[in-house]
Amino acid sequence: MTKHELNVRVSQHLKIANNIPCYEKRNQVSPIHRAIAKYGIQNFSIDELESYTSHEDMCEGERFYIDKFDSMNRKAGYNLCPGGEGVVHTEEISQKKREAMYKLSAEGKLPQSKLTSKQVLEIKELIIIGKMTNREIATKYKISYGHVSAIQKNKTHKRILKNTPVLEHGKDGWYQTGFKNRDGTKNVNSKFTDEDVKTIKNRYTNGDAINDIAKDYGVVRQTISRLINNKSYN
């Protein structure tokens, strides 16, 4: 570990120690962080015991000093493993951590999660039925206008919105574009079949007006325009 790496590691520890509640929800708080938070960084000293030219030697040195100072013993230190490569997580443990994070996020319990899964779907429904404007929705749920806009286009909360339509705005209000969902699957609310798409493009090529095509299919002009210009139903 270089001097720079040492400083980075210390900064990371301080960042977590200064915001225990936040990182605790992410399962990233260890005994050293709690100790720094309790006693203050001023009561710790940071010393470089040795320098190494290779990563392998550094790992071996870490194992040596953890064993020498018995720092896995809670009365003597704060290490959680014998050293070398840190705590090794199996894929099963990693998957459980991911699932726990998804659950906390869906329930709105993470600091960056302002909405629960239910609220996200409520907002999408309000947009679809046109009961409220985006700004009214933003005010009601205490989020930004941009956040509402991202929900309407499935650009956020993707796990929650993956089976809902991607929406765009035209002069006659919201309409479904027929875009694929963000996970790559076909939008279950797509307006046209593959055969419809071919027919529409052929009609336009043969001289039919976009407005006439839109009227025949019961959609707004923009929907046909986006289709013809390969901005949807690619």
C-alpha positions in Angstrom: 0.0 0.0 0.0 1.4 3.4 -1.0 1.1 6.6 1.0 -1.6 7.7 -1.3 -3.5 4.4 -0.9 -3.1 4.7 2.9 -4.6 8.2 2.8 -7.5 7.0 0.6 -8.2 4.1 3.0 -8.2 6.4 6.0 -10.5 8.8 4.2 -12.9 6.0 3.4 -13.0 4.9 7.1 -13.7 8.5 8.2 -16.5 8.9 5.7 -18.2 5.8 7.0 -17.5 6.6 10.7 -19.0 10.1 10.3 -22.3 8.7 8.8 -22.9 5.4 10.7 -26.7 5.3 10.2 -26.4 5.6 6.4 -23.7 3.0 5.9 -25.2 0.7 8.5 -28.2 0.1 6.2 -25.7 -0.9 3.5 -24.0 -3.4 5.8 -20.7 -1.5 5.4 -20.0 -0.6 9.0 -17.3 -2.5 10.8 -15.9 -2.3 14.4 -13.2 0.2 13.4 -15.8 2.6 12.1 -17.8 2.4 15.3 -14.6 2.9 17.4 -13.6 6.1 15.4 -17.2 7.4 15.8 -17.1 6.7 19.5 -13.6 7.9 20.5 -12.8 10.4 17.7 -10.1 10.1 15.0 -7.8 12.3 17.2 -7.5 9.3 19.6 -6.0 7.1 16.8 -2.6 7.1 15.3 -1.8 6.1 11.8 1.6 4.7 11.2 3.3 3.0 8.2 4.9 -0.2 9.6 6.5 -1.4 6.3 6.4 -0.7 2.6 6.2 -3.4 -0.1 7.0 -3.6 -3.8 4.3 -6.2 -4.7 0.7 -6.8 -3.8 1.5 -10.4 -2.7 4.2 -9.2 -0.2 1.8 -6.5 1.2 -0.9 -9.2 1.8 1.6 -11.4 3.5 2.8 -8.5 5.6 -0.8 -7.7 6.6 -1.4 -11.3 7.7 1.8 -11.2 9.7 1.0 -8.0 11.7 -2.7 -9.0 12.3 -1.4 -12.3 13.8 1.4 -10.5 15.7 -0.9 -8.0 17.4 -3.8 -10.5 17.7 -6.0 -7.8 16.2 -8.9 -10.1 15.4 -9.3 -10.3 19.2 -11.9 -7.6 20.0 -9.9 -6.7 23.1 -6.8 -6.0 21.0 -8.0 -4.8 17.7 -10.7 -4.4 15.0 -9.8 -6.7 12.2 -12.5 -9.1 11.0 -10.3 -11.5 9.0 -6.7 -12.8 9.1 -5.7 -10.3 6.3 -4.5 -10.6 2.8 -7.6 -10.0 0.7 -10.2 -8.8 3.2 -13.4 -10.5 4.0 -14.3 -13.0 1.3 -18.0 -13.2 0.4 -19.4 -16.2 -1.4 -21.8 -15.6 -4.2 -24.7 -16.7 -1.9 -23.7 -14.0 0.7 -23.3 -11.4 -2.0 -26.8 -12.3 -3.5 -28.4 -12.0 0.0 -26.8 -8.6 0.4 -28.1 -7.4 -3.0 -31.6 -8.7 -2.2 -31.5 -6.9 1.2 -30.5 -3.7 -0.5 -33.3 -4.0 -3.1 -35.8 -4.6 -0.3 -34.7 -1.5 1.7 -34.7 0.6 -1.5 -38.2 -0.6 -2.4 -39.5 0.3 1.0 -37.9 3.7 0.8 -35.6 3.0 3.8 -32.3 4.0 2.1 -31.2 7.6 2.4 -31.4 8.1 -1.4 -34.8 6.3 -1.6 -37.5 8.9 -1.4 -40.2 6.7 -2.6 -41.5 3.2 -1.8 -42.4 0.7 -4.6 -46.1 1.5 -4.0 -45.5 5.2 -4.4 -43.6 4.8 -7.6 -46.4 2.8 -9.2 -49.0 5.3 -7.9 -47.0 8.1 -9.7 -46.9 6.1 -12.9 -50.6 5.5 -12.8 -51.3 9.2 -12.1 -49.2 10.1 -15.2 -51.1 7.5 -17.4 -54.6 8.6 -16.4 -53.7 12.3 -16.6 -55.2 13.1 -13.2 -52.4 15.4 -12.1 -49.7 17.3 -13.8 -46.0 16.4 -13.3 -45.5 19.4 -11.1 -48.5 18.6 -9.0 -47.2 15.0 -8.6 -43.8 16.3 -7.7 -45.3 18.5 -5.0 -47.5 15.8 -3.6 -44.7 13.3 -3.2 -42.0 15.9 -2.3 -39.7 15.0 -5.2 -38.3 16.9 -8.1 -40.0 17.5 -11.4 -37.1 15.6 -13.0 -37.7 12.6 -10.8 -41.3 12.4 -12.0 -40.1 12.7 -15.6 -37.7 9.9 -15.1 -40.4 7.7 -13.7 -42.7 8.3 -16.8 -39.9 7.2 -19.1 -38.7 4.2 -16.9 -35.3 5.8 -16.5 -35.3 5.2 -12.7 -36.7 2.6 -10.3 -36.2 0.1 -13.2 -36.9 -3.0 -11.2 -40.2 -1.6 -10.1 -41.3 -0.1 -13.5 -40.0 -2.9 -15.8 -43.5 -4.0 -16.7 -45.0 -0.6 -17.1 -45.2 1.4 -20.4 -42.6 4.0 -21.3 -44.3 7.3 -21.9 -43.6 10.4 -24.0 -45.5 13.7 -24.1 -47.2 15.1 -27.2 -49.6 17.9 -27.9 -52.6 15.8 -26.9 -51.0 14.5 -23.7 -49.2 11.3 -22.8 -48.9 8.5 -25.2 -47.2 5.1 -25.3 -44.2 5.0 -27.6 -43.9 1.2 -27.9 -40.3 1.4 -26.7 -38.8 -1.7 -25.3 -38.6 -1.8 -21.5 -35.2 -0.9 -20.0 -34.4 -4.5 -19.3 -34.6 -5.3 -23.0 -38.0 -7.1 -23.0 -40.9 -6.1 -25.2 -43.2 -3.6 -23.7 -46.5 -5.4 -22.9 -48.4 -2.2 -23.7 -47.0 -1.8 -27.2 -49.7 -0.4 -29.4 -48.7 -2.1 -32.7 -47.8 -5.6 -33.8 -44.9 -6.3 -36.1 -47.3 -6.6 -39.0 -48.8 -3.2 -38.1 -45.4 -1.6 -38.1 -44.6 -3.0 -41.6 -48.0 -1.8 -42.9 -47.6 1.7 -41.5 -44.2 2.1 -43.0 -45.4 0.8 -46.4 -48.4 3.3 -46.3 -46.1 6.2 -45.6 -43.7 5.1 -48.3 -46.6 4.9 -50.8 -47.6 8.5 -50.0 -50.2 8.3 -47.2 -50.1 11.3 -44.8 -49.0 10.7 -41.2 -52.2 12.4 -39.9 -54.4 9.9 -41.9 -52.4 6.9 -40.6 -52.6 8.1 -37.0 -56.3 8.6 -37.3 -56.9 5.1 -38.7 -55.0 3.6 -35.8 -56.4 5.8 -33.1 -53.1 7.3 -32.0 -51.6 10.8 -32.0 -49.4 12.0 -34.9 -46.2 11.8 -32.9 -46.6 8.0 -32.4 -46.6 7.4 -36.2 -43.8 9.9 -36.7 -41.5 8.2 -34.2 -42.3 4.8 -35.7 -41.5 6.0 -39.3 -38.3 7.6 -38.1 -37.2 4.5 -36.2 -37.3 6.2 -32.9 -39.7 3.4 -31.6 -40.4 -0.2 -32.6 -36.9 -0.6 -33.8 
